[in-house]
Amino acid sequence: MHLRLARRTALGLAAGSVLIGGAAVAATTTPWSYSGATGPSHWGSLDPAYTTCSDGSAQSPIDLAKPVKSDLVNLGFTYPSATLGIFDTGHTIEAEPLEPGADTLTLNNKAYTFAQLHYHAPSEHTINGTHYPLEIHFVHKAADGQLAVVGVLVKQGAENAAWKPITDRIAAATTDPEADQVDVNLDTLLPRYRRSIRYDGSLTTPPCSEGVKWNVLAYPIEMSAAQIAAFTHEYAVNARPTQPRNNRVVRLDVSRDH
């Protein structure tokens, strides 16, 4: 999960820091990448602020095999139509609401405001060791700074009409968050069935801060080969390898109302 810092006003963050679980984490501009000397295996040594990438005990992503079946309170989505700005962060293509605050996720009776969505290719989380072509992260932040991410897995299939306004604009994305805008109904970007796999983890990019509430939806969405290629043409490989589970409990919500 990539957390861009440029639009701190929208995210309610203090200058030069990210809030994870209410604690301030210093932001840096030390370059990192997905290969070579600045790739994932080296992140922890690139900058003192990145040491959690190598020393953390609750890192993401992970393999989601054999989750514990649990009757959990369902995720609650209040996702009306929104105007998103689509832009290139240098590591992914991201879309942020131009007027944040209307779209929310409710997790365990706690409200989180939608902050942005972005993608990774291939999927960062795996199911029994298997990757999907893409994974979309819907990032949310609570008033106390806690982050909750909804991961949506993408498989190849039919063209996805709901995503078409976004995939049609990816190639034109610049570094300006407001240069390319699109109106979408965020709810239609999610799968119809929203059973989730949940665990406590981290950002999947430096500084790899822990304390992130992960909710990967068990049912993928479909996109056509051309739509998937629109993403991968920009960044073909921008996924962190899976990390040790370290005895963390991974739960699959099996309650009926989804």
PLY file of the C-alpha trace (Angstrom):
ply
format ascii 1.0
element vertex 258
property float x
property float y
property float z
element edge 257
property int vertex1
property int vertex2
end_header
0.00 0.00 0.00
1.46 3.28 -1.15
0.78 6.42 0.89
1.49 9.65 -0.99
2.37 12.63 1.21
1.99 15.58 -1.15
-1.66 16.27 -0.42
-1.42 16.44 3.37
-4.43 18.72 3.67
-6.71 16.08 2.17
-5.34 13.40 4.47
-5.29 15.59 7.56
-1.58 14.96 8.13
1.02 17.15 9.78
3.71 18.50 7.47
6.53 16.01 6.95
4.82 13.12 8.72
2.33 10.31 8.34
0.01 9.23 11.11
-0.14 5.48 11.67
-2.31 4.37 14.55
-2.10 7.89 16.00
1.71 8.02 16.01
3.65 10.41 13.80
6.07 8.78 11.39
8.64 11.05 9.77
8.47 11.32 5.99
11.59 11.21 3.86
12.40 11.57 0.21
15.10 8.88 0.03
14.64 7.12 -3.33
13.38 3.55 -3.38
12.20 1.22 -6.11
11.08 -2.33 -6.86
14.39 -3.65 -8.23
18.14 -3.52 -7.85
20.05 -1.70 -5.14
16.97 0.30 -4.04
14.55 -2.63 -4.28
12.48 -4.27 -1.52
15.29 -6.39 -0.07
17.29 -3.19 0.55
14.55 -0.81 1.74
15.41 -1.23 5.41
18.97 0.02 4.89
18.26 2.95 2.56
17.21 5.39 5.27
16.90 5.27 9.10
13.18 6.00 8.67
12.82 2.77 6.65
14.25 0.32 9.19
10.81 -1.14 9.92
10.86 -2.53 6.37
13.50 -5.02 7.56
12.99 -5.10 11.33
9.18 -5.06 11.59
7.28 -8.08 12.86
3.87 -7.28 11.31
4.73 -6.47 7.71
2.56 -6.56 4.60
1.72 -8.07 2.19
1.34 -11.72 3.21
-0.03 -14.93 1.80
-3.67 -15.23 2.86
-3.81 -19.03 2.94
-5.89 -20.82 5.59
-7.62 -17.89 7.29
-9.58 -18.54 10.46
-13.29 -18.47 9.68
-14.93 -15.87 11.92
-18.34 -14.22 12.25
-17.19 -10.60 12.02
-19.08 -7.34 11.77
-19.34 -6.66 8.03
-17.45 -3.83 6.43
-19.68 -0.82 5.87
-19.21 1.27 2.74
-20.73 4.71 2.27
-19.45 5.40 -1.22
-21.43 8.03 -3.15
-20.25 9.51 -6.44
-16.93 11.36 -6.27
-14.64 13.41 -8.48
-11.19 11.86 -8.49
-7.90 13.31 -9.67
-5.77 10.68 -11.44
-2.00 11.09 -11.35
1.38 9.35 -11.48
3.23 9.15 -8.13
6.43 7.73 -9.61
5.62 4.28 -8.22
1.97 3.76 -9.19
-1.09 5.45 -10.66
-3.22 6.97 -7.92
-6.66 8.57 -7.72
-7.68 10.93 -4.93
-11.01 12.64 -4.18
-10.83 16.34 -4.93
-13.25 16.96 -2.06
-12.46 14.30 0.55
-14.81 13.43 3.38
-18.00 12.09 1.79
-16.81 8.52 1.22
-16.27 6.36 4.29
-15.51 2.85 5.45
-16.90 1.55 8.75
-14.77 -1.15 10.36
-15.66 -2.50 13.80
-17.96 0.49 14.37
-15.15 2.94 13.59
-15.36 5.37 10.66
-12.49 5.83 8.21
-12.52 8.46 5.47
-11.55 7.42 1.94
-8.23 9.08 1.04
-7.08 7.50 -2.22
-6.84 4.39 -4.38
-3.85 3.01 -6.27
-2.69 -0.26 -7.80
0.07 -2.86 -7.61
1.04 -5.37 -10.30
0.98 -8.24 -9.77
-1.15 -8.45 -6.63
0.82 -7.95 -3.45
-1.27 -10.35 -1.39
-1.41 -13.94 -2.58
-3.92 -16.73 -2.06
-2.14 -20.04 -1.45
0.93 -18.53 -3.08
-0.91 -17.41 -6.23
-0.85 -13.82 -7.48
-3.63 -12.02 -9.33
-2.69 -9.70 -12.22
-3.54 -6.59 -10.17
-4.47 -5.48 -6.67
-6.22 -2.16 -6.03
-5.81 -0.55 -2.61
-8.56 1.71 -1.27
-6.88 3.67 1.54
-8.88 5.15 4.42
-7.90 7.17 7.49
-9.76 7.60 10.78
-9.86 10.79 12.82
-7.18 9.37 15.16
-4.81 8.63 12.26
-5.46 4.88 12.07
-5.27 3.56 8.51
-7.57 0.90 7.07
-7.02 -0.47 3.58
-9.45 -2.43 1.44
-7.63 -4.61 -1.08
-9.46 -5.56 -4.27
-7.98 -8.39 -6.35
-8.35 -8.22 -10.12
-8.61 -11.18 -12.51
-8.71 -11.10 -16.29
-12.16 -11.43 -17.85
-14.82 -9.17 -19.27
-14.42 -5.42 -19.62
-15.37 -3.64 -16.40
-17.62 -0.71 -17.30
-17.35 0.87 -13.85
-13.56 1.07 -14.13
-13.50 2.20 -17.77
-13.55 5.97 -16.99
-10.37 5.43 -14.96
-8.55 2.93 -17.20
-9.20 5.13 -20.23
-7.31 7.98 -18.54
-4.30 6.18 -17.09
-2.04 6.75 -20.09
-2.56 10.50 -19.86
-1.79 10.74 -16.12
0.81 13.32 -15.09
2.29 14.19 -11.71
-0.41 16.85 -11.17
-3.14 15.42 -8.87
-5.79 17.71 -10.34
-4.91 17.80 -14.05
-6.95 14.74 -15.03
-10.32 14.37 -13.33
-13.05 11.76 -13.55
-16.48 11.35 -11.92
-17.13 7.84 -10.59
-19.35 6.01 -8.15
-16.78 4.36 -5.88
-19.22 1.68 -4.79
-19.37 0.28 -8.33
-15.59 -0.20 -8.34
-15.88 -2.90 -5.67
-17.01 -6.51 -6.16
-20.67 -7.23 -5.56
-19.88 -9.58 -2.67
-17.68 -8.04 0.01
-16.63 -10.87 2.28
-13.19 -9.90 3.58
-9.96 -11.42 4.85
-8.58 -9.32 7.69
-5.33 -8.96 9.57
-3.05 -6.35 11.15
-0.16 -5.29 8.96
1.79 -2.40 7.51
2.29 -0.07 4.61
3.72 -2.09 1.72
6.07 0.74 0.69
8.67 2.66 2.71
8.59 3.51 5.55
6.61 0.22 5.99
4.94 1.59 9.14
2.87 -0.95 11.06
-0.57 -0.55 12.59
-2.55 -0.78 9.33
-5.89 -2.60 9.36
-5.98 -4.79 6.23
-9.21 -6.00 4.64
-8.66 -7.92 1.40
-11.95 -8.74 -0.33
-12.28 -12.46 -0.92
-14.05 -12.11 -4.28
-12.08 -10.49 -7.13
-13.37 -8.14 -9.76
-12.85 -8.67 -13.48
-11.12 -6.39 -15.95
-10.41 -7.01 -19.61
-6.89 -7.73 -20.83
-6.79 -4.22 -22.30
-7.81 -2.62 -19.00
-5.18 -4.57 -17.07
-2.60 -3.59 -19.70
-3.51 0.07 -19.18
-2.17 -0.28 -15.64
0.82 -2.53 -16.34
1.96 -0.40 -19.27
2.74 2.31 -16.72
4.26 0.11 -13.99
4.53 -3.56 -14.91
6.02 -4.67 -11.60
5.40 -2.56 -8.51
4.59 -5.14 -5.85
6.46 -5.87 -2.65
7.11 -9.62 -2.08
5.07 -11.34 0.59
6.37 -11.08 4.15
6.44 -13.56 7.06
3.12 -13.96 8.83
4.85 -14.32 12.22
1.92 -16.07 13.88
-0.52 -13.25 13.13
-4.16 -14.31 13.04
-5.74 -13.91 9.60
-9.54 -14.01 9.69
-12.12 -14.67 6.97
-15.47 -13.02 7.63
-18.14 -15.67 7.13
-21.18 -13.69 8.27
-24.05 -13.82 5.77
-24.89 -10.17 5.10
-22.48 -9.05 2.40
0 1
1 2
2 3
3 4
4 5
5 6
6 7
7 8
8 9
9 10
10 11
11 12
12 13
13 14
14 15
15 16
16 17
17 18
18 19
19 20
20 21
21 22
22 23
23 24
24 25
25 26
26 27
27 28
28 29
29 30
30 31
31 32
32 33
33 34
34 35
35 36
36 37
37 38
38 39
39 40
40 41
41 42
42 43
43 44
44 45
45 46
46 47
47 48
48 49
49 50
50 51
51 52
52 53
53 54
54 55
55 56
56 57
57 58
58 59
59 60
60 61
61 62
62 63
63 64
64 65
65 66
66 67
67 68
68 69
69 70
70 71
71 72
72 73
73 74
74 75
75 76
76 77
77 78
78 79
79 80
80 81
81 82
82 83
83 84
84 85
85 86
86 87
87 88
88 89
89 90
90 91
91 92
92 93
93 94
94 95
95 96
96 97
97 98
98 99
99 100
100 101
101 102
102 103
103 104
104 105
105 106
106 107
107 108
108 109
109 110
110 111
111 112
112 113
113 114
114 115
115 116
116 117
117 118
118 119
119 120
120 121
121 122
122 123
123 124
124 125
125 126
126 127
127 128
128 129
129 130
130 131
131 132
132 133
133 134
134 135
135 136
136 137
137 138
138 139
139 140
140 141
141 142
142 143
143 144
144 145
145 146
146 147
147 148
148 149
149 150
150 151
151 152
152 153
153 154
154 155
155 156
156 157
157 158
158 159
159 160
160 161
161 162
162 163
163 164
164 165
165 166
166 167
167 168
168 169
169 170
170 171
171 172
172 173
173 174
174 175
175 176
176 177
177 178
178 179
179 180
180 181
181 182
182 183
183 184
184 185
185 186
186 187
187 188
188 189
189 190
190 191
191 192
192 193
193 194
194 195
195 196
196 197
197 198
198 199
199 200
200 201
201 202
202 203
203 204
204 205
205 206
206 207
207 208
208 209
209 210
210 211
211 212
212 213
213 214
214 215
215 216
216 217
217 218
218 219
219 220
220 221
221 222
222 223
223 224
224 225
225 226
226 227
227 228
228 229
229 230
230 231
231 232
232 233
233 234
234 235
235 236
236 237
237 238
238 239
239 240
240 241
241 242
242 243
243 244
244 245
245 246
246 247
247 248
248 249
249 250
250 251
251 252
252 253
253 254
254 255
255 256
256 257
